[in-house]
Amino acid sequence: MSRITRLLGGKSGDAGKAGAGAAGKTFGPAPLLSSLGMSSSLFADASNFDQRFVEDYDKIETTVNALRTLGFKVVLTSGSFDVIHEGHSMYLEAARQFGDFLIVGLDSDEKIRRRKGENRPVVPQMERLRMVTHQRGVGLVTLKHTRHPKWALIKAVRPDVLVATEETYTRAEIRELEASYCGRVEVLDRMATVSTSARLREIIMANPAPPVSAVNAGAARSKLASATRSAK
């Protein structure tokens, strides 16, 4: 944090705002940040969602290049982060410890539905993105879409450290990633005794409800019946 503080020209709590010099004079963020096209709000304590959410991978690559010019070690991790709980917060905090700037790739709603079923995610992607930016230590967030090629975000960031859970990559994939696209891969254990999926199963079992497809089918039948009555 001391390096970030020096770049911003003030205390860490004043990041993104004008700092005060020894003589009480105010000054803005260090010129180096602006010259590299970077906003000091990326290092502020506030979530600053409009600056931290970057969907364009080319812009992310530009930001990463600027960070490396400043000597920062970049960390990348990804996940669904649906119904954020303590385990998610602990995981992100642990990931951040591997470097100076943490980038989080968030699976889009469509990507999650294809993997976990039509009733997921519970929380829509824009809300999940905002919740992740509120987590301590997160520098930048982006979306991972189904249209993206394999490892597209990793190839754009080329992180110094890629953090993942043990089921994310095979050993062969880790060797390939470390050989071509990142400095090293750090595999972390899950940091919650109960997963989001397990908690949702418990809730659903206690409060059973028809799946989305059944609800939609019922609505369609009602609409057809109404139309039939109107035609008579």
C-alpha positions in Angstrom: 0.0 0.0 0.0 2.9 2.4 0.6 3.9 2.3 -3.0 0.2 3.1 -4.0 0.2 5.9 -1.5 3.3 7.5 -2.9 1.9 7.3 -6.4 -1.3 9.0 -5.3 0.5 11.7 -3.4 -1.3 11.2 -0.1 -2.6 8.8 2.6 -4.3 5.6 1.4 -7.6 6.9 2.8 -7.3 9.9 0.6 -6.8 7.9 -2.6 -8.8 9.4 -5.5 -9.0 12.8 -3.8 -6.6 15.7 -3.5 -4.0 15.1 -0.9 -2.5 17.6 1.5 1.2 18.4 1.6 3.4 19.1 4.6 2.6 22.8 4.3 -1.2 22.2 4.0 -1.2 22.7 0.3 -3.4 20.4 -1.8 -2.4 18.5 -4.9 -3.9 15.9 -7.2 -2.9 12.4 -8.1 0.7 11.9 -9.3 1.1 12.9 -12.9 2.5 9.5 -13.7 -0.9 7.9 -13.3 -2.6 10.3 -15.6 0.2 10.0 -18.2 -0.4 6.2 -18.3 -4.1 6.7 -18.8 -5.0 5.4 -15.3 -7.4 6.8 -12.8 -6.4 7.1 -9.1 -9.9 5.8 -8.3 -8.7 2.3 -9.0 -6.6 2.6 -5.8 -9.2 4.3 -3.6 -11.0 2.8 -0.7 -14.4 3.5 -2.2 -15.8 0.9 -4.7 -15.9 3.4 -7.6 -17.8 0.9 -9.7 -17.9 3.0 -12.9 -14.1 3.0 -13.0 -13.4 -0.5 -11.7 -15.8 -2.3 -14.0 -14.1 -2.6 -17.4 -15.8 -5.0 -19.9 -13.4 -4.3 -22.8 -10.5 -6.8 -22.6 -8.3 -4.5 -24.8 -8.8 -1.7 -22.2 -7.9 -4.2 -19.4 -4.7 -5.1 -21.3 -3.8 -1.4 -21.5 -4.4 -0.9 -17.8 -2.3 -4.0 -17.0 0.6 -2.6 -19.1 0.4 0.6 -17.2 0.5 -1.2 -13.9 3.5 -3.1 -14.9 5.2 0.1 -16.0 4.7 1.2 -12.3 6.2 -2.1 -11.1 3.0 -3.7 -9.9 2.5 -7.4 -9.6 -0.9 -8.3 -11.2 -3.1 -11.1 -9.8 -6.1 -12.6 -11.7 -8.9 -14.8 -10.4 -12.3 -15.7 -11.7 -15.6 -17.1 -10.4 -19.4 -16.9 -10.3 -19.6 -15.1 -6.9 -23.4 -15.8 -6.7 -24.9 -14.9 -3.3 -21.6 -13.6 -1.9 -20.7 -15.0 1.5 -17.8 -15.1 3.9 -16.0 -17.7 1.9 -15.9 -15.5 -1.2 -14.6 -12.5 0.8 -11.8 -14.7 2.4 -10.9 -16.1 -1.0 -10.6 -12.7 -2.6 -8.6 -11.4 0.3 -6.2 -14.4 0.0 -5.9 -13.9 -3.7 -5.0 -10.2 -3.2 -2.0 -11.2 -1.0 -0.2 -12.7 -4.0 0.4 -9.3 -5.6 -0.3 -5.6 -5.7 -3.4 -5.4 -7.9 -6.3 -7.9 -8.1 -8.4 -8.3 -11.2 -11.6 -10.5 -10.9 -13.3 -12.1 -13.9 -17.0 -12.7 -13.2 -18.9 -15.3 -15.1 -21.9 -13.8 -16.9 -25.5 -14.9 -16.3 -25.5 -17.0 -19.5 -22.2 -18.7 -18.7 -23.5 -19.7 -15.2 -26.8 -21.0 -16.6 -25.1 -23.2 -19.1 -22.9 -24.7 -16.3 -25.3 -24.8 -13.3 -28.8 -24.8 -14.7 -31.6 -22.4 -15.6 -32.3 -21.4 -11.9 -28.8 -19.9 -11.5 -27.5 -17.4 -10.9 -29.7 -16.2 -8.1 -28.2 -12.7 -8.3 -27.9 -11.1 -11.7 -24.5 -10.2 -13.1 -24.6 -6.4 -12.6 -25.4 -6.8 -9.0 -22.8 -9.5 -8.6 -20.2 -7.2 -10.2 -21.1 -4.4 -7.8 -20.8 -6.7 -4.8 -17.4 -7.9 -5.9 -16.1 -4.3 -6.2 -17.2 -3.7 -2.6 -14.8 -6.5 -1.5 -11.6 -5.3 0.1 -8.6 -5.5 -2.2 -10.4 -5.8 -5.6 -8.9 -3.5 -8.1 -10.8 -4.2 -11.3 -13.7 -6.4 -12.3 -14.9 -7.7 -15.7 -17.3 -10.2 -17.3 -16.5 -13.5 -18.8 -19.0 -14.3 -21.6 -19.7 -17.6 -23.3 -18.7 -15.9 -26.6 -15.1 -15.4 -25.3 -12.5 -17.9 -26.5 -10.9 -20.2 -24.0 -8.7 -18.4 -21.5 -9.4 -15.0 -23.3 -9.1 -13.0 -20.1 -6.0 -14.8 -19.0 -4.4 -14.1 -22.3 -5.3 -10.4 -22.1 -4.0 -10.0 -18.6 -1.1 -12.4 -18.6 -1.1 -12.2 -14.8 2.0 -12.6 -12.7 -0.2 -14.9 -10.5 -3.3 -16.7 -11.5 -5.4 -17.8 -8.5 -7.9 -20.6 -8.8 -9.6 -23.3 -6.8 -8.4 -26.9 -7.1 -11.2 -28.0 -9.5 -10.7 -25.2 -12.0 -7.7 -26.5 -14.0 -6.1 -29.9 -14.5 -2.4 -30.4 -13.9 -1.8 -30.4 -17.6 -3.7 -27.1 -18.0 -1.7 -25.5 -15.2 1.6 -26.5 -16.9 0.3 -25.0 -20.1 -0.8 -21.8 -18.4 2.5 -21.4 -16.6 4.4 -22.1 -19.7 2.6 -19.6 -21.9 0.2 -17.2 -20.2 1.0 -16.4 -16.6 3.9 -16.3 -14.1 2.5 -19.0 -11.9 -0.8 -20.6 -10.8 -1.8 -20.6 -7.1 -4.4 -23.2 -6.2 -6.5 -22.3 -3.1 -8.8 -24.5 -1.1 -12.4 -23.5 -0.8 -12.7 -21.1 2.2 -16.3 -21.9 3.3 -17.6 -25.0 4.9 -20.8 -24.7 2.9 -20.9 -23.7 -0.8 -23.4 -21.4 -2.4 -24.9 -24.3 -4.3 -25.3 -26.3 -1.1 -27.0 -23.4 0.7 -29.4 -22.9 -2.2 -30.3 -26.6 -2.2 -31.2 -26.4 1.5 -33.4 -23.3 0.9 -35.1 -24.9 -2.1 -35.7 -28.1 -0.3 -37.2 -26.2 2.6 -39.3 -24.0 0.3 -39.9 -26.0 -2.9 -40.9 -24.0 -5.9 -41.4 -24.9 -9.6 -38.4 -24.4 -11.9 -38.4 -21.4 -14.2 -39.3 -23.5 -17.2 -42.4 -24.8 -15.5 -43.5 -21.3 -14.5 -42.9 -20.1 -18.1 -44.8 -23.0 -19.5 -47.7 -22.3 -17.1 -47.8 -18.7 -18.2 -47.8 -19.7 -21.8 -50.7 -22.1 -21.3 -52.7 -19.4 -19.5 -52.0 -17.0 -22.3 -53.1 -19.5 -24.9 -56.3 -20.4 -23.0 -57.1 -16.6 -22.7 -56.6 -16.2 -26.4 -58.8 -19.2 -27.2 -61.6 -17.8 -25.0 -61.4 -14.4 -26.7 -61.6 -16.0 -30.1 -64.9 -17.8 -29.3 
